[in-house]
Amino acid sequence: MHSWTKQYSCKLIALLPLLLLVAACGRPAYVFHEDFRINDALEAYHPLPGYTYYYSGPENFPLAILGVRPEYRLKKEFWIPVDLTEKKLQGWMEVIDNPHRNLQTRYHGKVIRTAEGEEIGIWYSPQEWSTVRLGADREVEIYTPFNTLYNKVTGREGGFP
């Protein structure tokens, strides 16, 4: 019985660093929560009101559409501002053709929230989430999708056209 206790104690001690790491990480600072209303609205060519819009990727084939609430300022580095009209959305949605995409390249509508539940904006992309950093005075940095996503989504080689 003594060897069983010793073996059990050794396993517990080996797991302790992992348990501490998980506890230290806590809950994520930012959450991308699936919201089918985003898909429904954008795929019906209706921009959701109350957002400033940006896109990432080629102008004729965006890899992500981002809507940011007006109380946040986006650090734009690789995001391109866009006046998201019904006509613009229709053109994009005809190329994206989400209903006919396979599961790996399907675009997902997500709400981006802080850990406290405050909405930062919306996300529409085949990439499920991204890194988000909140700076001073509500400046928010949201990383764009990886360039390699273009090849995966379009089946083409060589990055953006």
Number of C-alpha atoms within 10 A of each C-alpha: 5 7 8 9 10 11 11 12 12 12 11 12 11 11 11 12 11 11 11 10 10 11 10 9 9 8 10 8 15 21 22 19 16 17 16 12 13 20 20 12 13 20 19 13 19 18 19 15 8 11 18 19 21 21 23 21 22 14 13 12 20 19 24 22 23 26 26 20 16 12 13 18 18 21 15 14 10 14 19 15 15 15 11 20 11 14 11 15 18 16 13 18 18 11 13 22 12 17 10 9 13 10 9 10 18 18 24 20 25 23 20 26 18 15 12 9 11 11 18 24 21 23 29 25 24 22 18 16 20 16 12 19 14 18 12 7 9 13 13 18 17 19 17 23 21 12 14 12 18 23 13 14 18 13 8 11 11 9 14 14 11
